[in-house]
């Protein structure tokens, strides 16, 4: 179950992942768990959450309260796409594990340049005592409007005592 390319190594006494901690991560069911939609909407018919950034400095995001274990290691997988305006302006999306940016998931590390194609992103982090939600938001303050479409969000806790590399997500070999 190791994901060495992304810098995560499971231990051997309890490998694998725990249960899904995001409710309705594919946006096809009841959207009420996504309790904080700011300049955003969920279409549960198409399974798409759309985050609209109407102007400079506008806060725009989707958010869901999540119970994390302080010190627990988590993996988030999500699929999203920026529209043509986002691409032409070089916009980014950011992911946080709380509202104020002082959780364990460092949003500056997750600030991802949007493309006009579906992007499948994966991040690992260690939750801290401030980690209490998942928030997917616009990253920059440019003055033109753009949109981000989110198709799927999944968060699972790594079982046991997993490790994350401190110098970046690279391993070159298992051989000495």
Phi, psi and omega in degrees: 000002180298148175236067187298328180297332179254008172085025179239134179231127177278155170275174186263348182275341178207067183287165175102196186235156174278193181287162175297133179256351177265133177266133178058047180291346177260003174062021181262347181256208179297124184274005186295334177294332174277079192278352183229093179250111180246115187054042183215160178212151176244129175253100184284355173284316180265346181073040181231131170258128181248124176257118182255130177250097188283334182197173182304135175073003181287128175285126181217124182192167166244148186210147176218133175292136181223142175266112177254156174266123178303124182089354178283147179263132185233155174237132173246134172240132176212153178240132181205170180207140173266148178281179185302322180296320178296318180295313184295335180264359181066039182283160180232159172249151175230152181236132179231161174249019169196178186280329189261358177086011179250024175277191180280334180276108185284108185294338177289331176283336182263357181294108189246130177296129181279145176236172177277003179252160174293129179248128175259112185251149176219130177225148173244148175200166176254120181291148174241188184292345177270348183290116184214003180196169169248132180227125177248122192217167171294153183253324189248175184245035177295163189264005179253156182281149174201172180226152174236127175258130179247130185253332184199139176224126178225132176230129177225144177277138174281131181287163174068222182237072183287166177238147172242139179289143183271337184262012182121161188274062178224136168231140179260333184193156172269355182271149181293000000 
